[in-house]
Amino acid sequence: MRRAFVKPLQQNTNDFFLPGHTMPMKRCISWPLLALMLLLGCGKTPSPGVQASPSPASTFTPAPTASPLPDKTALEAVLKQKTLVLHLEEDTDRYDLHTLGYRCRENGQTYLDEAAFSDFCDKLDNLYACEAKDAQALLTDDPQSPFLFESEEPGKRVDRTAFSALLLEGGGPVIVPFAKVAPAVTQARLKQEFTLLSSFTTSFKGDTLGKANRVKNIALAASRINGYVLEPEAVFSMNKTILDRNKKNGYYTAAAIRNGAYNQEYGGGVCQVSSTLFNAVLMADLEVVERYHHSWPMHYVPIGRDATIATGEKDFRFKNNTGSNVYIVARADTEQKTITIELYGVHSDDFAYIQVVSEQTGTLPKKGDQVQLDESLAPGQRNVQRKSRQGQTSTTYKEYYDETGSLLRRVLAFEDSYPSIGGITYVSPQEYYE
């Protein structure tokens, strides 16, 4: 921030400037020369804004070698009395030599103390410096342009090397030099980090998938992963990100698979979000750490391309193996009844894109159905608690292509086995005992 005032430059009898010399910071000014100047009050105040010419050392007569050394305390006191004019941006101010960092040794020699000088520069930075502003990517509500990129802005701070050199050279008013501070992240670099890696969409149209509570759960889960930034080597957890599925966390009851059958549970439908994300992860070539398929294939994704989750039991996790940040954009369109998940980051040079393909490879032997008694049922009534389902096997591959559409390689991603499920039907006593 800037100072709120500007001090007028006025003539001051205590104005002081050191004679020119070329010694480095840690070297000392000859004590006889300086002592003579300090004790006799030598040095004229230069005109404002004019860099005074260093006074040649030959104009001063060294003190006799036999003369007693000046008192250190007296010299330190003089340093606090003598001032130097500094021009800082639009401001002009005077600072005593002691504040600037000049110190005296026991033998009367004067030097520029690095720690004290650094402290003074810190104070100037607090008043005049500004931090560099990195370019930023802001998430928008526009599906066509999900990110808005803000430009970077350079910062500034006191150039300490140049400043100390001016102080050691001596002279009249010193114009404090400032150095630009480059931002760490530029807009050009940031845009490279936001290359589209993959995009996958599933639909929840229909009487079953489009149930109101199920749609609400999908939209809520999507909102909780939207804007997620996954750092390099970090692992994303679906369960941790979307939170436990309960009423407290905002979820509604809807159909969910439990023990091979549909049941009403909080968060029913969120597996469609995890399955959509799973496909986007495969297409972005991220490393899958943990994934489970459903009890049977889901009709909103091809066989072998689903990922189920359950609070405290099953999770979907993947690792960012790209070496750069990965950004998740998830949007649930409740009007079109679709959910789209996009992954952004730095694209690999090894391939142009990935296609995920899967196929059913076989079936498993059927299991027998169970008939159980329900004495509350009237004659002829039946209650199918669980449908029988024949098990299936599948394979899922990732196919890597170059810019021309030529296949580079085909890699096996998963082999799944959906188990056969025996049906359970409750019947009336009349039917059961027949």
C-alpha positions as CSV (number, residue, x, y, z in Angstrom):
1,M,0.0,0.0,0.0
2,R,1.1,3.6,-0.4
3,R,1.7,6.1,2.3
4,A,-1.1,8.5,2.8
5,F,1.1,11.5,2.9
6,V,4.0,13.2,1.3
7,K,6.6,14.9,3.4
8,P,7.9,18.2,1.9
9,L,11.6,18.3,1.4
10,Q,13.0,21.0,3.6
11,Q,16.4,22.1,4.5
12,N,17.7,20.2,7.5
13,T,20.9,21.0,9.3
14,N,21.2,17.3,10.2
15,D,21.1,16.2,6.6
16,F,24.2,14.1,5.9
17,F,25.6,12.0,3.1
18,L,28.6,9.7,3.0
19,P,31.6,10.3,0.8
20,G,32.0,8.1,-2.3
21,H,33.8,4.8,-2.0
22,T,33.7,1.5,-3.8
23,M,33.9,-0.9,-0.8
24,P,31.5,-3.8,-0.7
25,M,28.7,-3.8,1.9
26,K,30.6,-5.7,4.6
27,R,33.8,-3.5,4.3
28,C,34.2,-0.6,6.5
29,I,34.5,3.2,6.0
30,S,37.8,4.4,7.4
31,W,37.1,5.6,10.9
32,P,39.4,8.6,10.9
33,L,37.6,10.0,7.9
34,L,34.1,9.3,9.2
35,A,34.9,10.3,12.7
36,L,36.2,13.7,11.4
37,M,33.0,14.1,9.4
38,L,30.6,13.1,12.2
39,L,32.2,15.1,15.0
40,L,32.7,18.2,12.9
41,G,29.3,17.9,11.2
42,C,30.6,17.9,7.6
43,G,28.5,17.4,4.6
44,K,26.0,19.7,2.9
45,T,22.4,19.0,2.2
46,P,22.0,18.5,-1.5
47,S,19.1,20.0,-3.5
48,P,16.0,17.9,-3.6
49,G,15.9,15.3,-6.4
50,V,19.6,15.8,-7.3
51,Q,22.0,13.0,-6.9
52,A,25.0,14.5,-5.2
53,S,28.5,13.8,-6.5
54,P,30.6,11.8,-4.2
55,S,33.2,13.9,-2.4
56,P,36.8,12.7,-3.2
57,A,38.5,11.3,-0.2
58,S,41.6,13.4,-0.9
59,T,39.7,16.6,0.3
60,F,39.8,15.3,3.8
61,T,42.9,15.3,6.0
62,P,43.3,12.0,7.9
63,A,43.5,12.3,11.7
64,P,46.9,11.6,13.2
65,T,47.5,8.0,13.9
66,A,48.2,8.8,17.5
67,S,44.9,10.4,18.1
68,P,42.5,8.6,20.4
69,L,39.7,6.7,18.9
70,P,36.3,8.3,18.9
71,D,33.8,7.0,21.5
72,K,31.5,4.4,20.0
73,T,28.5,5.6,21.9
74,A,29.1,9.1,20.7
75,L,29.3,8.0,17.1
76,E,26.1,5.9,17.4
77,A,24.4,9.0,18.7
78,V,25.6,11.0,15.7
79,L,24.3,8.3,13.4
80,K,20.9,8.7,14.9
81,Q,21.0,12.5,14.5
82,K,22.3,12.7,10.9
83,T,19.7,12.1,8.2
84,L,19.6,11.1,4.6
85,V,16.9,12.1,2.1
86,L,15.1,9.2,0.3
87,H,12.8,9.5,-2.6
88,L,10.2,6.8,-2.6
89,E,7.7,6.8,-5.4
90,E,5.8,10.1,-5.0
91,D,7.0,10.5,-1.4
92,T,10.1,12.1,0.1
93,D,11.3,11.3,3.5
94,R,14.3,11.6,5.8
95,Y,15.7,8.8,7.8
96,D,18.6,8.8,10.2
97,L,21.7,6.8,9.4
98,H,21.2,4.4,12.3
99,T,17.7,3.5,11.0
100,L,19.1,2.9,7.5
101,G,21.5,0.3,9.0
102,Y,24.7,2.1,9.6
103,R,26.6,1.0,12.7
104,C,29.9,1.7,14.5
105,R,32.5,-0.7,15.7
106,E,34.5,-0.4,18.9
107,N,37.4,1.1,16.9
108,G,35.2,3.8,15.5
109,Q,34.8,2.3,12.0
110,T,31.3,2.5,10.4
111,Y,29.7,-0.2,8.3
112,L,26.3,-1.1,6.9
113,D,24.8,-3.8,9.0
114,E,23.0,-6.3,6.7
115,A,20.4,-7.4,9.3
116,A,19.5,-3.8,10.2
117,F,19.4,-2.8,6.6
118,S,17.2,-5.7,5.8
119,D,14.8,-4.7,8.6
120,F,14.6,-1.2,7.1
121,C,13.9,-2.6,3.6
122,D,11.1,-4.7,5.1
123,K,9.5,-1.6,6.5
124,L,9.7,0.1,3.1
125,D,8.2,-2.9,1.5
126,N,5.3,-2.8,4.0
127,L,4.6,0.7,2.9
128,Y,5.3,0.7,-0.9
129,A,5.7,-2.9,-2.2
130,C,2.9,-4.9,-3.7
131,E,2.6,-8.6,-4.2
132,A,2.5,-10.1,-7.7
133,K,-0.9,-11.4,-8.7
134,D,-1.0,-14.7,-10.3
135,A,-3.4,-15.4,-13.2
136,Q,-6.5,-17.2,-12.0
137,A,-9.1,-19.5,-13.5
138,L,-12.6,-18.9,-12.3
139,L,-15.3,-21.5,-12.7
140,T,-18.4,-20.2,-14.6
141,D,-21.9,-21.5,-15.1
142,D,-21.4,-21.6,-18.9
143,P,-21.1,-25.2,-20.1
144,Q,-19.5,-23.9,-23.3
145,S,-16.9,-21.8,-21.5
146,P,-16.5,-23.4,-18.0
147,F,-13.5,-21.2,-17.1
148,L,-12.8,-17.5,-17.1
149,F,-9.1,-16.6,-17.0
150,E,-8.0,-13.4,-15.2
151,S,-4.6,-12.0,-16.3
152,E,-1.6,-11.9,-14.0
153,E,-0.2,-8.6,-12.6
154,P,3.5,-8.0,-11.7
155,G,4.4,-6.9,-8.2
156,K,7.3,-4.8,-6.9
157,R,9.6,-4.6,-3.9
158,V,12.7,-2.7,-2.9
159,D,15.7,-3.7,-5.0
160,R,18.0,-4.4,-2.0
161,T,21.2,-5.0,-3.9
162,A,20.9,-1.7,-5.9
163,F,19.7,0.2,-2.8
164,S,22.7,-0.9,-0.6
165,A,25.0,0.0,-3.5
166,L,23.6,3.5,-3.5
167,L,24.0,3.8,0.2
168,L,27.6,2.6,0.1
169,E,28.5,5.0,-2.8
170,G,27.3,8.0,-0.7
171,G,25.9,11.2,-2.1
172,G,22.8,13.3,-1.9
173,P,19.2,12.3,-1.9
174,V,18.8,8.6,-2.8
175,I,16.1,7.5,-5.2
176,V,15.1,4.1,-3.7
177,P,15.1,1.5,-6.5
178,F,12.3,-0.9,-6.9
179,A,12.4,-4.2,-8.7
180,K,9.5,-5.9,-10.5
181,V,8.3,-9.2,-9.1
182,A,7.1,-11.6,-11.7
183,P,4.0,-13.6,-11.0
184,A,4.4,-17.3,-10.5
185,V,1.5,-18.2,-12.8
186,T,0.8,-16.4,-16.1
187,Q,-2.4,-16.6,-18.1
188,A,-0.6,-18.4,-20.9
189,R,0.7,-21.1,-18.6
190,L,-2.6,-21.4,-16.8
191,K,-4.5,-22.0,-20.1
192,Q,-2.1,-24.9,-20.8
193,E,-3.1,-26.4,-17.5
194,F,-6.8,-26.3,-18.4
195,T,-6.7,-28.4,-21.6
196,L,-9.7,-30.7,-21.8
197,L,-8.6,-34.2,-21.0
198,S,-11.9,-36.0,-21.2
199,S,-15.7,-35.6,-21.2
200,F,-18.4,-38.1,-20.5
201,T,-22.2,-37.8,-20.3
202,T,-24.9,-40.1,-19.0
203,S,-28.7,-39.7,-19.0
204,F,-31.2,-40.1,-16.2
205,K,-34.3,-39.9,-18.4
206,G,-37.2,-42.3,-17.9
207,D,-39.6,-43.2,-15.1
208,T,-37.0,-45.1,-13.1
209,L,-33.9,-43.0,-13.5
210,G,-35.8,-39.7,-13.5
211,K,-37.5,-40.0,-10.1
212,A,-37.5,-36.6,-8.4
213,N,-35.5,-37.6,-5.3
214,R,-33.0,-39.5,-7.4
215,V,-32.4,-36.4,-9.6
216,K,-31.9,-34.3,-6.5
217,N,-29.3,-36.7,-5.2
218,I,-27.5,-36.7,-8.5
219,A,-27.5,-32.9,-8.7
220,L,-26.2,-32.6,-5.1
221,A,-23.4,-35.1,-5.6
222,A,-22.3,-33.4,-8.9
223,S,-22.2,-30.0,-7.2
224,R,-19.8,-31.4,-4.5
225,I,-17.3,-32.6,-7.0
226,N,-17.7,-29.6,-9.3
227,G,-14.6,-27.4,-9.2
228,Y,-12.5,-30.0,-7.3
229,V,-8.7,-29.5,-7.8
230,L,-6.7,-32.7,-7.6
231,E,-3.0,-32.1,-7.1
232,P,-0.3,-34.2,-8.6
233,E,0.0,-37.7,-6.9
234,A,-3.0,-36.9,-4.8
235,V,-5.9,-39.5,-4.6
236,F,-9.5,-38.5,-5.1
237,S,-12.1,-40.2,-2.9
238,M,-15.7,-40.1,-4.0
239,N,-17.1,-41.0,-0.6
240,K,-15.0,-38.2,1.2
241,T,-15.9,-35.6,-1.4
242,I,-19.7,-36.1,-1.7
243,L,-20.0,-36.9,2.1
244,D,-22.0,-39.7,3.8
245,R,-25.4,-40.2,2.2
246,N,-27.8,-39.2,5.0
247,K,-30.5,-36.7,5.7
248,K,-28.1,-34.4,7.5
249,N,-25.9,-34.0,4.4
250,G,-28.8,-33.1,2.2
251,Y,-29.6,-36.4,0.6
252,Y,-33.1,-37.8,-0.1
253,T,-34.4,-41.4,-0.1
254,A,-34.4,-43.1,-3.5
255,A,-33.9,-46.5,-5.0
256,A,-30.5,-48.0,-4.3
257,I,-29.1,-51.6,-4.7
258,R,-28.6,-53.5,-1.5
259,N,-28.2,-57.3,-1.3
260,G,-29.0,-57.8,-4.9
261,A,-32.3,-55.8,-4.8
262,Y,-33.6,-52.3,-4.9
263,N,-34.2,-50.6,-1.6
264,Q,-35.1,-47.0,-0.6
265,E,-32.0,-45.4,0.9
266,Y,-30.6,-41.9,1.3
267,G,-28.5,-40.9,-1.6
268,G,-30.0,-43.3,-4.1
269,G,-28.7,-42.4,-7.6
270,V,-25.3,-41.1,-6.7
271,C,-23.7,-44.2,-8.3
272,Q,-24.6,-42.7,-11.6
273,V,-22.3,-39.8,-10.7
274,S,-19.5,-42.1,-9.7
275,S,-20.0,-44.2,-12.9
276,T,-19.9,-41.1,-15.1
277,L,-16.7,-39.9,-13.4
278,F,-15.2,-43.4,-13.8
279,N,-15.6,-43.2,-17.5
280,A,-14.1,-39.7,-17.6
281,V,-11.1,-40.9,-15.5
282,L,-10.5,-43.8,-17.9
283,M,-10.6,-41.5,-20.9
284,A,-8.1,-39.1,-19.2
285,D,-5.7,-42.0,-18.5
286,L,-5.7,-41.4,-14.7
287,E,-4.8,-44.3,-12.4
288,V,-7.8,-46.0,-10.8
289,V,-7.0,-47.0,-7.2
290,E,-10.3,-48.4,-6.0
291,R,-13.5,-49.4,-8.0
292,Y,-16.3,-51.8,-7.7
293,H,-19.0,-52.8,-10.2
294,H,-22.7,-53.1,-9.3
295,S,-24.6,-56.4,-8.6
296,W,-25.6,-56.3,-12.3
297,P,-24.8,-54.1,-15.3
298,M,-26.4,-50.6,-15.3
299,H,-28.2,-49.4,-18.4
300,Y,-27.0,-45.8,-18.1
301,V,-23.4,-47.0,-19.0
302,P,-22.1,-49.9,-21.1
303,I,-21.4,-53.2,-19.3
304,G,-18.1,-53.1,-17.3
305,R,-18.1,-49.3,-17.1
306,D,-20.0,-48.7,-13.9
307,A,-18.6,-47.8,-10.5
308,T,-20.7,-48.3,-7.4
309,I,-20.1,-46.7,-4.0
310,A,-21.6,-47.3,-0.5
311,T,-21.1,-45.2,2.6
312,G,-18.5,-46.7,4.8
313,E,-18.1,-49.7,2.5
314,K,-17.2,-49.2,-1.1
315,D,-15.4,-46.2,-2.6
316,F,-14.3,-45.0,-6.0
317,R,-10.8,-43.6,-5.8
318,F,-8.3,-42.5,-8.5
319,K,-4.8,-41.0,-8.5
320,N,-3.6,-37.9,-10.4
321,N,-0.6,-39.4,-12.2
322,T,-0.2,-36.5,-14.7
323,G,2.3,-34.4,-12.9
324,S,0.0,-31.4,-13.0
325,N,-3.3,-30.4,-11.4
326,V,-6.4,-32.0,-12.6
327,Y,-9.7,-30.0,-12.5
328,I,-13.1,-31.6,-12.3
329,V,-16.2,-29.9,-13.8
330,A,-19.5,-31.7,-13.1
331,R,-22.8,-30.4,-14.3
332,A,-26.2,-32.0,-13.7
333,D,-28.8,-30.7,-16.2
334,T,-32.1,-31.4,-14.5
335,E,-34.1,-30.2,-17.5
336,Q,-32.3,-32.4,-20.1
337,K,-31.9,-35.1,-17.5
338,T,-28.1,-35.5,-18.1
339,I,-25.0,-35.3,-16.1
340,T,-21.7,-34.4,-17.8
341,I,-18.3,-34.6,-16.1
342,E,-15.2,-33.0,-17.7
343,L,-11.6,-33.3,-16.6
344,Y,-9.0,-30.6,-17.4
345,G,-5.3,-30.6,-17.0
346,V,-2.0,-30.9,-19.0
347,H,-2.5,-33.3,-21.9
348,S,-0.1,-36.1,-22.4
349,D,2.1,-36.1,-25.5
350,D,1.9,-39.9,-25.8
351,F,-1.6,-39.9,-27.4
352,A,-4.3,-37.6,-28.8
353,Y,-7.3,-39.3,-27.2
354,I,-8.6,-42.5,-25.6
355,Q,-11.7,-44.5,-26.5
356,V,-13.1,-46.9,-23.9
357,V,-14.7,-50.0,-25.2
358,S,-16.3,-52.9,-23.4
359,E,-18.1,-56.1,-24.2
360,Q,-19.9,-59.0,-22.6
361,T,-17.7,-62.0,-22.7
362,G,-19.9,-64.7,-21.2
363,T,-22.6,-65.7,-18.8
364,L,-22.6,-67.5,-15.4
365,P,-24.8,-70.4,-14.2
366,K,-28.2,-69.4,-12.9
367,K,-29.1,-69.7,-9.2
368,G,-32.3,-71.2,-8.0
369,D,-35.1,-69.0,-6.7
370,Q,-36.3,-69.1,-3.1
371,V,-39.9,-69.2,-2.1
372,Q,-40.6,-68.0,1.4
373,L,-43.8,-67.8,3.6
374,D,-45.5,-64.6,4.4
375,E,-48.6,-65.3,6.5
376,S,-49.9,-61.8,6.0
377,L,-50.5,-62.4,2.3
378,A,-54.0,-63.4,1.1
379,P,-54.5,-66.5,-1.0
380,G,-53.1,-65.9,-4.5
381,Q,-51.0,-63.0,-3.5
382,R,-47.2,-63.0,-4.1
383,N,-44.5,-60.5,-3.2
384,V,-41.3,-60.6,-5.3
385,Q,-38.6,-59.3,-3.0
386,R,-35.7,-60.0,-5.4
387,K,-35.6,-60.8,-9.1
388,S,-33.4,-63.6,-10.3
389,R,-30.6,-62.4,-12.6
390,Q,-28.1,-64.4,-14.6
391,G,-24.5,-63.5,-14.1
392,Q,-22.4,-62.0,-16.8
393,T,-18.7,-61.4,-17.5
394,S,-17.2,-58.5,-19.4
395,T,-13.9,-57.0,-20.5
396,T,-13.1,-53.3,-20.8
397,Y,-10.3,-51.9,-22.9
398,K,-8.7,-48.5,-23.4
399,E,-7.7,-47.7,-27.0
400,Y,-5.1,-45.0,-27.5
401,Y,-5.2,-43.0,-30.8
402,D,-2.9,-40.3,-32.4
403,E,-3.9,-37.1,-34.0
404,T,-4.7,-38.9,-37.3
405,G,-7.1,-41.3,-35.7
406,S,-4.6,-44.3,-36.0
407,L,-4.7,-46.8,-33.2
408,L,-1.5,-46.7,-31.1
409,R,-2.2,-49.5,-28.6
410,R,-5.0,-51.4,-26.9
411,V,-4.8,-52.0,-23.2
412,L,-7.0,-54.2,-20.9
413,A,-8.5,-52.0,-18.2
414,F,-10.9,-54.3,-16.3
415,E,-12.3,-57.7,-16.3
416,D,-15.6,-57.9,-14.4
417,S,-17.8,-60.7,-13.2
418,Y,-21.4,-59.8,-12.3
419,P,-22.7,-62.7,-10.1
420,S,-25.9,-64.6,-10.7
421,I,-28.6,-63.7,-8.3
422,G,-31.3,-66.0,-7.1
423,G,-34.8,-64.6,-6.8
424,I,-36.8,-64.4,-3.6
425,T,-40.6,-64.5,-3.6
426,Y,-42.9,-64.4,-0.7
427,V,-46.2,-66.3,-1.0
428,S,-49.3,-66.8,1.0
429,P,-49.7,-69.8,3.4
430,Q,-52.1,-71.5,1.0
431,E,-49.6,-71.4,-1.8
432,Y,-46.6,-72.2,0.5
433,Y,-48.1,-75.4,1.9
434,E,-49.6,-76.7,-1.2
